[in-house]
C-alpha cells in the first residue's frame, strides 16, 4: 500500500509539470487564466462538499478569507511567472517556499531554527544567485519580472502553508482546498468577461485542463498519498515537479538549459529537501 502511495504522489508531481504547458498555450491574460484555474476546482470541490452535507462557510470567516485571498494572489503570480520567464526558472524559484515557510514559522509560530537549517537557507539563496548570474536585472526585462513573480508567489505560498497549518484542526483537506480557490472566481471574473470576445476554443480547452489537472487531479493524488505516508515524505516527493517541468519545457517549448541554471537548481532542491527532512 505504501509503495502504491509513493508511486501515486510521484505521478501527481510529474503531471503537475504540465501546468506551464497549459498556461503557455492559452492566449489570454494572466488574470483570465487565473479565473479558469480558480473556477474549475471551486465548482468541482464545492459540489463534492455540498453532496457530503458539508457547510461551505463555517468557523472563523476571517481565517477563510485570508487563506482564499493569499492563495488567489499566489495563483496569479505563479501564472505570471510562467508567462514571463522559462517555466523551468519559474518552478525552481517557486520551490524555495520551504525556506520562507521555515522563516515565517520561526517568527509567527515561534518555531526554532537550528544552525543546520540556517546553513540550508543560505545555500538555497546562493542557488538563486547562481541561477541569475549573467541575467539583466531590469524592470523592463520580462525574464527578471517572471523570476520576481515566482519569488513573490513562493513567499506568499509559505504564508499560506502557515495558515493551513493553523486551520488543519478545524477543516479537512478538501475544505481547505476549496477555500484556497473560491475568492479567485469572484476577483478575476471581470477580467475574464472583458476578454470573452477574444476567447477561442483552444483557450477554453487548455484552461479547463489546467484547472482540472493541476487544481484537482494533482491535489487529489497528493492527498491520496498523504493519507498513507508521512507528510514530510509526501511533500518531498512533490519535488519531482521540478525535473518534470524542466523536461516538458525542453520537449514542448524548446527551452534550453545552462550550466549555472542546473547548478543553482540542484542547490535549491537539495537545500529545500534537507530542510523538510530536518523539520
N, C-alpha and C positions, 0 to 999 in steps of 0.2 A: 504493500500500500504506500509506504514512504517513497519507494523508487518511482511509483507512478506519479505521485505528487511532485517529486523532484523534476520529472520529465515535463509535466503539465506546466509548471512555472517557467521552465526554460522555453517551452513552445510559446507561452504568452509573451515573454520578453522578446523573443525573436519576431513575433508578429507585430509587437509594438514598434519595431524598427521600420515598419511600413508607413508610419504616420507621416513622415516627411515626404514620402512619395505621393500620398493622397493630397497633402497641402500644396505641393508644387504643381499639381495637375488641376487645381481649381483657380480659374481666372477671376477671382473676386478679392475684395479687400480682406485684411486680417479680421476685421470686426464681423463681416458677413460670414466668414469661415467659422469664427468663434461661436456665432449663433447656431450654426448647424451642429458644431461639436457639442454645444451645451444642450440643445433641444432634444437630440436623439436619446441620450441616456436619461434625461429628465423624464421624458414621456414614457420610455420603456420601464424604468425603475419605479416611476410613480404608479403605473398600472399594477405592477407586481405588488407593491406595498399596500395599495388600496384593496386588492383582492385578498391579501393576507389579513385584512382588517386593521392595518396599522393607521394611526393618526399621523398625517404627514408633518404637521407643525405642532410639536408638543415640547414641553420643557422650557429651557432658557432661550427665549426668542433672540436675545442679543448675541449669544454664542452661535446660534444658527445663522444669523445674518452675517456675522464676521467670517465664519467658515465659508459661506457661499460667496461673499464679496471677494475675499482674497483669493479663493480658488479660481474665480472667474477672471480676475486680473492676471493670475498666473497663466491660465489657458491662453489669453490674448497675447501675453508677452512671449510665450513659447511658440505660438503660431507665427508671430512677427519675426522671431529669431530664425525660424525655418525658411521664411520668405526672403530674409535679408542676407543670410550667410549660408555657407555649406551646411547641410544637415548633420554632417559628422562633427563640425565645430559646435553646432548648437547643442547636440546631445551630450557631448563631453563636458562642456561648460555647465550645462544644467545639472549634471550628476555630481556637481560639487555640493549639492544641497545637504548631504550628511554632515559636512563641515559646518555649515551655517546652523543646522539643527543642533549640533553639539554646543555651539557658541550661544545660541538662544536658550537652550536648556540650562546652560550654566547661569545665565542672567535671570531668566524668567522662572525656572523650576528649581534653581539653586543646586543643580547637579554639579559635582566636582569634575574638573578637567585635570587629568594627571599629566606628567611630563611626556610620556609616550604620545598621548593624544595631541598635545601641543606641537610636538615634532611633526606628526602626520598632517596637521592643519597647515603648517608651514610648507611641507612637501607638496601638498595639493596646490597651494597658491603659487609655489615655484613652477609647478606644471603649467599653470595658466600663463605665467610669464614666458615659459619656453614656447608654448603654442603660438603666442603672439609676437615672437621675435620676427623682425623684418616686416611686420604689418604697419600700415599707416594709421595713426591714431588721429582721426578727424571725424567731426560730426557730419561731414559730408560723405564719409566713407560708409557705404552700405554694409560691408563686411564687419566693420567696427560696431556699427549700430546693432547688427544682428547678434554679435557676441555680447554686447551690453544688455540686450533684451534677454538673452539666455541667462546671464548672470543675475539679472533682476528677478527673473522667473524662479531661479534657484533659491534666492534669498526668501522670496515670498512663500515658496513651497515649504521651505524649512519652518516658517511660522505656521503654515497650515498643518504640518505634522504635529507641532506643539498643541495646536487647537484640537486636533483629532485625538491626541493622547488624553487631553483633559476631558473630552466628551465620550471616551470609549466605554465608560461605565454606564452611561445613560442611553446610548444608541447602538444598534447593531451595525454591521458593516454596510449593509445595503442602504440603511437610512443615512449614514454618513456620506456615502457615495451620491445619493440623491441630493443631499444638501450642498454638495460640492458644486453642483451644476445649475440648480434651478434659477438663480438670480441672473445668470448669463442669458437665459431665454428672454427675460424682460429687458435687460440692459442693451443687448445687441440687436433686438428686433427692429428698431427704427432704421439701423444701418442696412439690415438685410432687405427691408421693404424698399428703401431708396435704390437698391441695386437689382430689384426684381426684373426690370426691363433688360438688364444685361445678362441675366442668369440663363445659362444654356443647359441642356440635358446632361452633358458630361459633368458639369459643375455640381448639379444636384446628386448625381450618382456617386461621385467621389466624396461629396460632403456627407451623404448618408453612410457611406462605407467608413469614412473617418470616424464619425460619431459612434457607429455601431461596433466597429472593430477595436478602436482604441478606447472609446469611452465606456463600452460594455464588455465585449469579449475578453479583452486583455485583463481588465479588473476582475472579471468572473474567474478566469483561470488562476489569477494570483490569489484570490480569496479561497479557491478550492485547495491550493497548496498550503495556504496559511493555516487552514484548519487541521492540517495533517503533519506539519513540521514546525520547528521553531521560527518565530517571526524574523529573527536575525538571519537565518539561513535563507528563508523565502525572499527577504529583501535583497540579500547579497546576490541571489540568482538573477534578479532583475537587471543586474549589470550586463547581462547578455544583450540587452537592448543596444548597448554601445557598439559592439562589433557588428551587430545586425544592421543598425542604421548606417554605419560606415560602408558595409558591404552593399546594401541596397542603393546607397548614394553613388557608389562606384559603378554598379551594374546598370541602373536606370537613368541616372543624372550625369554620368561621366565625370564625377568628382574625383580629383586627384589627391594623393596622399604625399605629404612632405615628411622629411626625417624629423624636424622639430615638432610637427604635429603628433607623430607616432610616439616620440619620447615623452612629450608633455602629457599625452593621453594616458600612457602607461603610469606616469607619476600620479595622476589624479585618480585613476581607477584603483591602483594598489593602495593608495593612502585612504581612499573612501571605504574600500572593503575592510581594511585593517581597523578603521575606526568603528565600523559596525561590529566587528568581532570583539574588539576591546570593550564595546559598550554592552 
